[in-house]
C-alpha cells in the first residue's frame, strides 16, 4: 500500500487506498511514565488535536487520521496558529508513505516514525506551487509522520513518539 501525502504542508493521498487509525491517542505509543492524552476538535470543528511527546519535547498537533484529512494536510495553510506545533499523520498499519508539497505554502520538516514509535527518518520540504513537485518518501513503512515548520524542531534518530502526561 502506497500512501502519498500532499502538503500544505503535506497531505496523504494514495494511488491505492490507505488504511487509517482512529483519532484516539491510545493508538500512539505510550511509555510507562505517560498517560494517554485526549484529542479535541479545533474551535472551527474541523481538525482533532492531541498533545504528544517526541523524545523530551511536548507538541500540540492537529491529527490527520483519515484519507481525506491526510490528503488535505497543511495544503493552502499560510501558517500555524500559535497553539499548534504541527500535524500528525496516522496510519492503521505500517505504510510506505510519500509526501509532496503541492499547494503547500510553508516550508516543513517531515519526521517519520516506525511501528514502535521510533524516529527513522526526516526530510526538509519546500513549498511547491505547480507540478511536478518533489516527492519525499519515508525510508521504510511508517505508522506516523509528523510535519512541523522547517527548523522548529531538532529531533534525533531513535527519538520516541508517545502520548503526553499533560494530554
CORWO-V666282 format. One record per run of one state. SS is the DSSP state (H for helix, E for strand, L for the rest). FROM is the first residue (numbers start at 1). TO is the last residue. If there is no record, write none. Layout:
SS&FROM&TO  SS&FROM&TO
This chain:
L&1&1  E&2&7  L&8&9  E&10&14  L&15&24  H&25&27  L&28&39  E&40&41  L&42&47  E&48&54  L&55&56  E&57&64  L&65&66  H&67&72  L&73&85  E&86&100  L&101&101  E&102&102  L&103&103  E&104&104  L&105&107  E&108&113  L&114&117  E&118&125  L&126&127  E&128&128  L&129&134  E&135&137  L&138&141  E&142&149  L&150&159  E&160&163  L&164&167
